[in-house]
């Protein structure tokens, strides 16, 4: 038997409720707003609203929490006393309307501390930036920059826009308390911000560094996708842990991107020396599922586990949570019995088609460059495709790099033919540190990091860049900017590796310049040796002078090239954040 969910309306807010198997009461007040609805300069504002709303409930005698995901904000509690539900809902509504300017800086500091203790968004955040740049879901890969600059008026405006009766659903497990009130401002739900996917060819991979190994998948929120992900995770556990001993666990998570699309993340852990083999097994397992589909037994097992979850003590809460999300996303609430019936009607061919669709939209994150992955798909681009014309060009003091700044945008060219550009009409944020360093972040996720000390004569142009940028896009950071970084070049792909070689950026791969450079240096040393021997035959002191001069001359281009300090690329200038109280 699946949970029986009842529905009523209280103060204009839909209320879902079900009997509590344990006799305890649970309440969830959910709003359709989250991290994906923000902008980069204001990111973290929803998290801040959630913290401020619960700031007066620290002494509550029942369990409570709040959480912010990509598209939803939820306030939840649990208690043995049904009247506590009414008290909790009333307190949250009051907190969402309360005047808290005196607590603003304190809560911003608390949230930044929380983010620092949690660490970055890792490979998952990197994949979301690759998919959506510095907009929508891609914001999950960045620091919550709004926690540095947001003012009280901005918080109030955000509350008035999103935390209204027309954008809320209340779920109650247990008795609906007498006298329940949901006193929220009247208002219609704002439209969900549209997704802006990057124009990249998929499937593809990205080197995420420390974040580890994982697969980012996007597909419809359908029973077919549910079964594919369930079967894939279980097969990966069998292949990677039980059969080969390469992983301890395969973590799985997912959330709605918009009303119909869902993002899934599957991440097997592995030791550094086993990452290549784990990646190969991971992709081979997925390829087999996309080629031959699942068995009837696997589909039946998935349906049985889902039914068990529905019938568990937490089943009603799970069902109400999903139904509330669908209501807030303007989708009809789906009865759990209907979901089980649709899964039961699926065939192996249905799973094959769904698996192929997910595979075709996949982004693989790897800790380092892995030939096992590169042989299957292209690396996602790290250089911009569109070149910015015009503007004034500046030359770096210690390299051959150039920086162009003009009315139409900014472009950094570390070497001929490879550049990163941010057009003026596609700026997501301009980060400005107190030591003069700047970072211009484009909506496509590419960014240009500029240290004025590294560019001859660019001071006035950089000041004009700041004054000409929309003030709403500027993030002033009261600390020194990041120091220059020189990441080591990854190893070249293995001979015979497949994929699109042209898609591998020379700044990270073997590139023509980096292939010829060592040969040039070796040739110069051979010439040095020959001249030194000749000089020695004429005059030993002269040999030493000739050798010193030639060594310095031959080495200078190499060290100038290695000294290039600009690390402007597609990626994040901060760490991801989210989570709850």
Number of C-alpha atoms within 10 A of each C-alpha: 9 17 20 13 19 13 12 11 11 15 13 18 21 20 22 24 23 20 18 18 15 11 14 15 23 24 27 28 24 24 25 28 27 24 28 25 21 22 22 28 24 23 26 29 25 28 26 21 22 24 23 26 21 21 16 14 16 9 7 11 9 15 10 19 16 20 19 25 21 23 25 22 26 23 23 22 19 20 17 14 15 21 16 20 28 17 14 23 22 16 18 24 20 17 20 22 18 13 13 15 14 9 12 19 16 11 18 22 13 16 23 18 11 16 19 14 9 14 11 20 22 18 27 28 25 30 30 25 28 28 27 20 27 30 27 28 28 30 30 30 28 23 24 26 25 21 23 19 16 20 14 15 10 13 20 17 10 16 18 16 16 21 26 23 21 20 24 28 26 26 26 28 26 22 18 20 16 10 8 15 15 22 19 22 17 15 15 14 20 13 9 17 14 13 17 16 17 14 10 11 16 17 19 25 26 23 22 22 15 12 19 21 27 26 23 26 22 23 23 19 17 15 19 22 22 19 24 26 23 17 22 21 22 13 19 25 22 14 19 25 19 13 10 13 14 22 20 14 15 19 13 15 10 13 16 22 22 20 18 13 14 17 18 21 21 22 23 24 20 22 12 12 9 13 22 21 16 26 25 16 18 25 18 14 18 22 15 14 24 23 15 14 23 22 15 13 9 18 22 17 15 21 21 14 12 17 18 14 16 20 15 15 14 14 19 25 24 15 22 27 19 13 22 27 22 18 18 24 21 12 13 12 16 13 15 20 13 10 15 18 12 14 19 16 11 16 15 16 15 16 27 19 19 25 27 18 17 22 23 17 16 22 29 28 27 23 18 19 23 21 21 20 25 21 19 17 22 21 26 22 19 23 21 20 11 12 18 21 14 14 16 13 15 18 17 20 14 15 20 16 20 18 22 20 21 18 15 15 21 25 27 28 20 22 16 10 9 16 23 24 28 26 19 18 12 14 23 25 25 26 21 21 17 12 14 15 18 24 19 28 30 24 25 26 28 25 30 25 22 23 21 19 13 17 18 11 14 22 14 9 17 18 12 14 20 16 11 11 15 12 11 12 18 21 22 17 16 12 10 12 19 13 9 13 11 12 9 7 13 14 13 13 18 12 8 8 15 16 17 15 15 11 17 20 16 19 17 17 18 17 14 9 12 14 12 12 14 12 11 13 16 13 13 16 17 12 13 19 16 12 16 22 14 14 18 15 11 11 12 13 10 14 18 13 12 15 19 12 11 18 15 10 12 18 13 11 15 14 12 13 16 11 15 20 21 20 16 24 22 24 22 23 20 13 21 24 29 24 15 17 19
